[in-house]
């Protein structure tokens, strides 16, 4: 029974690390949503309305960033949009990795080095997730110049 508890604890820690770093990628929309929620609360909105406003602001930020990134074809502007999402994610990844490293290590060069590696990985993940939302380039379909996919019939003969 003790071994089962240890195994489940390792999986739980792994799951929470995965969840933490997945959520760190969305640091900018989360920050915008929380800022909008706090602003609404301080201007007299109720608790439910505050949550809805924060959620809508965060989702709108994420969708607007992805649509702008996909629509703009100028490389320097695309890089600037991707950096708007990647830099806060890298900062969140740094602090998350440093916090996890301090569970097992004392303060020192190794914990800081691991935090920098975590920041680079989370920032690169945020950058690549922005690049994932690229629309297909016209003329690069599956069958040469036709951008629509070509399917063959699974039935042969008769």
Rosetta constraint file for C-alpha pairs under 8 A:
AtomPair CA 1 CA 5 HARMONIC 6.39 0.50
AtomPair CA 2 CA 6 HARMONIC 6.31 0.50
AtomPair CA 3 CA 7 HARMONIC 6.19 0.50
AtomPair CA 4 CA 8 HARMONIC 6.09 0.50
AtomPair CA 5 CA 9 HARMONIC 6.01 0.50
AtomPair CA 6 CA 10 HARMONIC 6.29 0.50
AtomPair CA 7 CA 11 HARMONIC 6.41 0.50
AtomPair CA 8 CA 12 HARMONIC 6.03 0.50
AtomPair CA 9 CA 13 HARMONIC 6.10 0.50
AtomPair CA 10 CA 14 HARMONIC 6.16 0.50
AtomPair CA 11 CA 15 HARMONIC 6.03 0.50
AtomPair CA 12 CA 16 HARMONIC 6.16 0.50
AtomPair CA 13 CA 17 HARMONIC 6.13 0.50
AtomPair CA 14 CA 18 HARMONIC 6.14 0.50
AtomPair CA 15 CA 19 HARMONIC 6.09 0.50
AtomPair CA 16 CA 20 HARMONIC 5.93 0.50
AtomPair CA 17 CA 21 HARMONIC 6.21 0.50
AtomPair CA 18 CA 22 HARMONIC 6.01 0.50
AtomPair CA 19 CA 23 HARMONIC 6.06 0.50
AtomPair CA 20 CA 24 HARMONIC 6.09 0.50
AtomPair CA 20 CA 96 HARMONIC 7.40 0.50
AtomPair CA 21 CA 25 HARMONIC 6.56 0.50
AtomPair CA 21 CA 93 HARMONIC 6.55 0.50
AtomPair CA 21 CA 96 HARMONIC 7.64 0.50
AtomPair CA 21 CA 122 HARMONIC 6.66 0.50
AtomPair CA 22 CA 26 HARMONIC 7.46 0.50
AtomPair CA 23 CA 27 HARMONIC 6.97 0.50
AtomPair CA 24 CA 89 HARMONIC 5.33 0.50
AtomPair CA 24 CA 90 HARMONIC 7.88 0.50
AtomPair CA 24 CA 92 HARMONIC 5.60 0.50
AtomPair CA 24 CA 93 HARMONIC 6.02 0.50
AtomPair CA 24 CA 122 HARMONIC 7.10 0.50
AtomPair CA 25 CA 85 HARMONIC 7.73 0.50
AtomPair CA 25 CA 86 HARMONIC 7.37 0.50
AtomPair CA 25 CA 89 HARMONIC 4.85 0.50
AtomPair CA 25 CA 90 HARMONIC 7.84 0.50
AtomPair CA 25 CA 93 HARMONIC 7.95 0.50
AtomPair CA 25 CA 122 HARMONIC 6.25 0.50
AtomPair CA 25 CA 123 HARMONIC 7.19 0.50
AtomPair CA 25 CA 125 HARMONIC 6.84 0.50
AtomPair CA 25 CA 126 HARMONIC 5.01 0.50
AtomPair CA 26 CA 30 HARMONIC 6.20 0.50
AtomPair CA 26 CA 85 HARMONIC 7.43 0.50
AtomPair CA 26 CA 89 HARMONIC 6.56 0.50
AtomPair CA 26 CA 126 HARMONIC 7.49 0.50
AtomPair CA 27 CA 31 HARMONIC 6.00 0.50
AtomPair CA 27 CA 85 HARMONIC 7.39 0.50
AtomPair CA 27 CA 88 HARMONIC 5.71 0.50
AtomPair CA 27 CA 89 HARMONIC 5.17 0.50
AtomPair CA 27 CA 92 HARMONIC 6.82 0.50
AtomPair CA 28 CA 32 HARMONIC 6.17 0.50
AtomPair CA 28 CA 61 HARMONIC 7.97 0.50
AtomPair CA 28 CA 84 HARMONIC 7.53 0.50
AtomPair CA 28 CA 85 HARMONIC 5.81 0.50
AtomPair CA 28 CA 88 HARMONIC 5.95 0.50
AtomPair CA 28 CA 89 HARMONIC 7.13 0.50
AtomPair CA 29 CA 33 HARMONIC 6.00 0.50
AtomPair CA 29 CA 57 HARMONIC 7.61 0.50
AtomPair CA 29 CA 58 HARMONIC 4.39 0.50
AtomPair CA 29 CA 59 HARMONIC 6.76 0.50
AtomPair CA 29 CA 61 HARMONIC 5.49 0.50
AtomPair CA 29 CA 62 HARMONIC 5.67 0.50
AtomPair CA 30 CA 34 HARMONIC 6.03 0.50
AtomPair CA 30 CA 58 HARMONIC 5.66 0.50
AtomPair CA 31 CA 35 HARMONIC 6.02 0.50
AtomPair CA 31 CA 58 HARMONIC 7.62 0.50
AtomPair CA 32 CA 36 HARMONIC 6.11 0.50
AtomPair CA 32 CA 54 HARMONIC 7.67 0.50
AtomPair CA 32 CA 57 HARMONIC 6.51 0.50
AtomPair CA 32 CA 58 HARMONIC 5.71 0.50
AtomPair CA 32 CA 61 HARMONIC 7.27 0.50
AtomPair CA 33 CA 37 HARMONIC 6.08 0.50
AtomPair CA 33 CA 53 HARMONIC 7.49 0.50
AtomPair CA 33 CA 54 HARMONIC 4.12 0.50
AtomPair CA 33 CA 55 HARMONIC 5.84 0.50
AtomPair CA 33 CA 56 HARMONIC 7.25 0.50
AtomPair CA 33 CA 57 HARMONIC 4.94 0.50
AtomPair CA 33 CA 58 HARMONIC 4.19 0.50
AtomPair CA 33 CA 59 HARMONIC 7.85 0.50
AtomPair CA 34 CA 38 HARMONIC 6.11 0.50
AtomPair CA 34 CA 54 HARMONIC 5.67 0.50
AtomPair CA 34 CA 58 HARMONIC 7.83 0.50
AtomPair CA 35 CA 39 HARMONIC 6.09 0.50
AtomPair CA 35 CA 54 HARMONIC 7.44 0.50
AtomPair CA 36 CA 40 HARMONIC 6.08 0.50
AtomPair CA 36 CA 53 HARMONIC 6.68 0.50
AtomPair CA 36 CA 54 HARMONIC 5.34 0.50
AtomPair CA 36 CA 57 HARMONIC 6.61 0.50
AtomPair CA 37 CA 41 HARMONIC 6.12 0.50
AtomPair CA 37 CA 50 HARMONIC 4.92 0.50
AtomPair CA 37 CA 51 HARMONIC 6.26 0.50
AtomPair CA 37 CA 53 HARMONIC 5.87 0.50
AtomPair CA 37 CA 54 HARMONIC 4.36 0.50
AtomPair CA 38 CA 42 HARMONIC 6.10 0.50
AtomPair CA 38 CA 50 HARMONIC 7.35 0.50
AtomPair CA 39 CA 43 HARMONIC 6.26 0.50
AtomPair CA 40 CA 44 HARMONIC 6.56 0.50
AtomPair CA 40 CA 45 HARMONIC 5.47 0.50
AtomPair CA 40 CA 50 HARMONIC 5.79 0.50
AtomPair CA 40 CA 53 HARMONIC 7.39 0.50
AtomPair CA 41 CA 45 HARMONIC 4.89 0.50
AtomPair CA 41 CA 46 HARMONIC 6.54 0.50
AtomPair CA 41 CA 47 HARMONIC 7.22 0.50
AtomPair CA 41 CA 50 HARMONIC 5.80 0.50
AtomPair CA 45 CA 49 HARMONIC 5.99 0.50
AtomPair CA 45 CA 50 HARMONIC 5.99 0.50
AtomPair CA 46 CA 50 HARMONIC 5.95 0.50
AtomPair CA 47 CA 51 HARMONIC 6.35 0.50
AtomPair CA 48 CA 52 HARMONIC 6.34 0.50
AtomPair CA 49 CA 53 HARMONIC 6.05 0.50
AtomPair CA 50 CA 54 HARMONIC 6.11 0.50
AtomPair CA 51 CA 55 HARMONIC 6.06 0.50
AtomPair CA 52 CA 56 HARMONIC 6.05 0.50
AtomPair CA 53 CA 57 HARMONIC 6.04 0.50
AtomPair CA 54 CA 58 HARMONIC 6.16 0.50
AtomPair CA 55 CA 59 HARMONIC 6.13 0.50
AtomPair CA 56 CA 60 HARMONIC 5.89 0.50
AtomPair CA 57 CA 61 HARMONIC 6.11 0.50
AtomPair CA 58 CA 62 HARMONIC 6.32 0.50
AtomPair CA 59 CA 63 HARMONIC 6.11 0.50
AtomPair CA 60 CA 64 HARMONIC 5.84 0.50
AtomPair CA 61 CA 65 HARMONIC 6.03 0.50
AtomPair CA 62 CA 66 HARMONIC 6.23 0.50
AtomPair CA 63 CA 67 HARMONIC 6.02 0.50
AtomPair CA 64 CA 68 HARMONIC 5.98 0.50
AtomPair CA 65 CA 69 HARMONIC 6.01 0.50
AtomPair CA 65 CA 81 HARMONIC 6.87 0.50
AtomPair CA 66 CA 70 HARMONIC 6.13 0.50
AtomPair CA 66 CA 130 HARMONIC 6.42 0.50
AtomPair CA 66 CA 133 HARMONIC 6.47 0.50
AtomPair CA 67 CA 71 HARMONIC 5.96 0.50
AtomPair CA 68 CA 72 HARMONIC 5.88 0.50
AtomPair CA 68 CA 81 HARMONIC 7.76 0.50
AtomPair CA 69 CA 78 HARMONIC 5.60 0.50
AtomPair CA 69 CA 81 HARMONIC 6.41 0.50
AtomPair CA 69 CA 82 HARMONIC 7.36 0.50
AtomPair CA 69 CA 130 HARMONIC 7.22 0.50
AtomPair CA 69 CA 131 HARMONIC 7.89 0.50
AtomPair CA 69 CA 133 HARMONIC 7.81 0.50
AtomPair CA 69 CA 134 HARMONIC 7.55 0.50
AtomPair CA 70 CA 133 HARMONIC 6.36 0.50
AtomPair CA 70 CA 134 HARMONIC 5.06 0.50
AtomPair CA 70 CA 135 HARMONIC 6.33 0.50
AtomPair CA 72 CA 77 HARMONIC 7.21 0.50
AtomPair CA 72 CA 78 HARMONIC 6.51 0.50
AtomPair CA 73 CA 77 HARMONIC 7.90 0.50
AtomPair CA 73 CA 78 HARMONIC 7.04 0.50
AtomPair CA 74 CA 78 HARMONIC 6.28 0.50
AtomPair CA 75 CA 79 HARMONIC 6.09 0.50
AtomPair CA 76 CA 80 HARMONIC 6.22 0.50
AtomPair CA 77 CA 81 HARMONIC 6.24 0.50
AtomPair CA 78 CA 82 HARMONIC 6.15 0.50
AtomPair CA 79 CA 83 HARMONIC 6.01 0.50
AtomPair CA 80 CA 84 HARMONIC 6.25 0.50
AtomPair CA 81 CA 85 HARMONIC 6.84 0.50
AtomPair CA 82 CA 86 HARMONIC 6.01 0.50
AtomPair CA 82 CA 126 HARMONIC 7.88 0.50
AtomPair CA 82 CA 127 HARMONIC 5.72 0.50
AtomPair CA 82 CA 130 HARMONIC 6.25 0.50
AtomPair CA 82 CA 131 HARMONIC 7.97 0.50
AtomPair CA 83 CA 87 HARMONIC 5.61 0.50
AtomPair CA 83 CA 127 HARMONIC 7.21 0.50
AtomPair CA 84 CA 88 HARMONIC 7.20 0.50
AtomPair CA 85 CA 89 HARMONIC 6.46 0.50
AtomPair CA 85 CA 126 HARMONIC 6.48 0.50
AtomPair CA 85 CA 127 HARMONIC 7.17 0.50
AtomPair CA 85 CA 130 HARMONIC 8.00 0.50
AtomPair CA 86 CA 90 HARMONIC 6.02 0.50
AtomPair CA 86 CA 122 HARMONIC 7.86 0.50
AtomPair CA 86 CA 123 HARMONIC 4.73 0.50
AtomPair CA 86 CA 124 HARMONIC 7.00 0.50
AtomPair CA 86 CA 125 HARMONIC 7.91 0.50
AtomPair CA 86 CA 126 HARMONIC 5.08 0.50
AtomPair CA 86 CA 127 HARMONIC 5.43 0.50
AtomPair CA 87 CA 91 HARMONIC 6.31 0.50
AtomPair CA 87 CA 123 HARMONIC 6.32 0.50
AtomPair CA 88 CA 92 HARMONIC 6.14 0.50
AtomPair CA 88 CA 123 HARMONIC 7.93 0.50
AtomPair CA 89 CA 93 HARMONIC 5.97 0.50
AtomPair CA 89 CA 119 HARMONIC 7.65 0.50
AtomPair CA 89 CA 122 HARMONIC 6.14 0.50
AtomPair CA 89 CA 123 HARMONIC 5.41 0.50
AtomPair CA 89 CA 126 HARMONIC 6.54 0.50
AtomPair CA 90 CA 94 HARMONIC 6.05 0.50
AtomPair CA 90 CA 118 HARMONIC 7.81 0.50
AtomPair CA 90 CA 119 HARMONIC 4.40 0.50
AtomPair CA 90 CA 120 HARMONIC 6.22 0.50
AtomPair CA 90 CA 121 HARMONIC 7.68 0.50
AtomPair CA 90 CA 122 HARMONIC 5.46 0.50
AtomPair CA 90 CA 123 HARMONIC 4.25 0.50
AtomPair CA 90 CA 124 HARMONIC 7.97 0.50
AtomPair CA 91 CA 95 HARMONIC 6.42 0.50
AtomPair CA 91 CA 119 HARMONIC 6.26 0.50
AtomPair CA 92 CA 96 HARMONIC 6.05 0.50
AtomPair CA 92 CA 119 HARMONIC 7.31 0.50
AtomPair CA 93 CA 97 HARMONIC 5.93 0.50
AtomPair CA 93 CA 115 HARMONIC 7.51 0.50
AtomPair CA 93 CA 118 HARMONIC 5.61 0.50
AtomPair CA 93 CA 119 HARMONIC 4.52 0.50
AtomPair CA 93 CA 120 HARMONIC 7.85 0.50
AtomPair CA 93 CA 121 HARMONIC 7.81 0.50
AtomPair CA 93 CA 122 HARMONIC 5.46 0.50
AtomPair CA 93 CA 123 HARMONIC 7.39 0.50
AtomPair CA 94 CA 98 HARMONIC 6.03 0.50
AtomPair CA 94 CA 115 HARMONIC 4.82 0.50
AtomPair CA 94 CA 116 HARMONIC 5.94 0.50
AtomPair CA 94 CA 117 HARMONIC 7.84 0.50
AtomPair CA 94 CA 118 HARMONIC 5.69 0.50
AtomPair CA 94 CA 119 HARMONIC 4.28 0.50
AtomPair CA 95 CA 99 HARMONIC 6.03 0.50
AtomPair CA 95 CA 115 HARMONIC 6.92 0.50
AtomPair CA 95 CA 119 HARMONIC 7.95 0.50
AtomPair CA 96 CA 100 HARMONIC 6.26 0.50
AtomPair CA 96 CA 115 HARMONIC 7.73 0.50
AtomPair CA 97 CA 101 HARMONIC 5.91 0.50
AtomPair CA 97 CA 114 HARMONIC 6.81 0.50
AtomPair CA 97 CA 115 HARMONIC 4.84 0.50
AtomPair CA 97 CA 118 HARMONIC 5.60 0.50
AtomPair CA 97 CA 119 HARMONIC 7.50 0.50
AtomPair CA 98 CA 102 HARMONIC 6.13 0.50
AtomPair CA 98 CA 111 HARMONIC 6.23 0.50
AtomPair CA 98 CA 112 HARMONIC 6.60 0.50
AtomPair CA 98 CA 114 HARMONIC 7.11 0.50
AtomPair CA 98 CA 115 HARMONIC 4.80 0.50
AtomPair CA 99 CA 103 HARMONIC 6.82 0.50
AtomPair CA 100 CA 104 HARMONIC 7.41 0.50
AtomPair CA 101 CA 105 HARMONIC 5.72 0.50
AtomPair CA 101 CA 111 HARMONIC 5.49 0.50
AtomPair CA 101 CA 114 HARMONIC 7.18 0.50
AtomPair CA 101 CA 115 HARMONIC 7.50 0.50
AtomPair CA 102 CA 106 HARMONIC 5.82 0.50
AtomPair CA 102 CA 107 HARMONIC 6.68 0.50
AtomPair CA 102 CA 111 HARMONIC 6.77 0.50
AtomPair CA 105 CA 110 HARMONIC 7.91 0.50
AtomPair CA 105 CA 111 HARMONIC 6.49 0.50
AtomPair CA 106 CA 111 HARMONIC 7.27 0.50
AtomPair CA 107 CA 111 HARMONIC 6.20 0.50
AtomPair CA 107 CA 112 HARMONIC 7.71 0.50
AtomPair CA 108 CA 112 HARMONIC 6.41 0.50
AtomPair CA 109 CA 113 HARMONIC 5.94 0.50
AtomPair CA 110 CA 114 HARMONIC 6.11 0.50
AtomPair CA 111 CA 115 HARMONIC 6.16 0.50
AtomPair CA 112 CA 116 HARMONIC 6.26 0.50
AtomPair CA 113 CA 117 HARMONIC 6.29 0.50
AtomPair CA 114 CA 118 HARMONIC 6.10 0.50
AtomPair CA 115 CA 119 HARMONIC 6.09 0.50
AtomPair CA 116 CA 120 HARMONIC 6.20 0.50
AtomPair CA 117 CA 121 HARMONIC 6.19 0.50
AtomPair CA 118 CA 122 HARMONIC 6.07 0.50
AtomPair CA 119 CA 123 HARMONIC 5.93 0.50
AtomPair CA 120 CA 124 HARMONIC 5.98 0.50
AtomPair CA 121 CA 125 HARMONIC 6.07 0.50
AtomPair CA 122 CA 126 HARMONIC 6.20 0.50
AtomPair CA 123 CA 127 HARMONIC 6.17 0.50
AtomPair CA 124 CA 128 HARMONIC 6.07 0.50
AtomPair CA 125 CA 129 HARMONIC 6.06 0.50
AtomPair CA 126 CA 130 HARMONIC 6.35 0.50
AtomPair CA 127 CA 131 HARMONIC 6.43 0.50
AtomPair CA 128 CA 132 HARMONIC 6.10 0.50
AtomPair CA 129 CA 133 HARMONIC 7.06 0.50
AtomPair CA 130 CA 134 HARMONIC 7.88 0.50
AtomPair CA 136 CA 140 HARMONIC 7.34 0.50
AtomPair CA 138 CA 147 HARMONIC 6.13 0.50
AtomPair CA 139 CA 144 HARMONIC 7.03 0.50
AtomPair CA 139 CA 145 HARMONIC 4.50 0.50
AtomPair CA 139 CA 146 HARMONIC 6.02 0.50
AtomPair CA 139 CA 147 HARMONIC 5.54 0.50
AtomPair CA 140 CA 144 HARMONIC 6.27 0.50
AtomPair CA 140 CA 145 HARMONIC 5.96 0.50
AtomPair CA 140 CA 146 HARMONIC 7.22 0.50
AtomPair CA 140 CA 147 HARMONIC 5.87 0.50
AtomPair CA 141 CA 145 HARMONIC 6.17 0.50
AtomPair CA 141 CA 146 HARMONIC 5.49 0.50
AtomPair CA 141 CA 147 HARMONIC 3.78 0.50
AtomPair CA 141 CA 148 HARMONIC 6.07 0.50
AtomPair CA 141 CA 149 HARMONIC 6.57 0.50
AtomPair CA 142 CA 146 HARMONIC 7.39 0.50
AtomPair CA 142 CA 147 HARMONIC 6.77 0.50
AtomPair CA 142 CA 148 HARMONIC 7.28 0.50
AtomPair CA 142 CA 149 HARMONIC 5.65 0.50
AtomPair CA 142 CA 150 HARMONIC 7.06 0.50
AtomPair CA 143 CA 147 HARMONIC 7.56 0.50
AtomPair CA 143 CA 149 HARMONIC 7.04 0.50
AtomPair CA 143 CA 150 HARMONIC 6.77 0.50
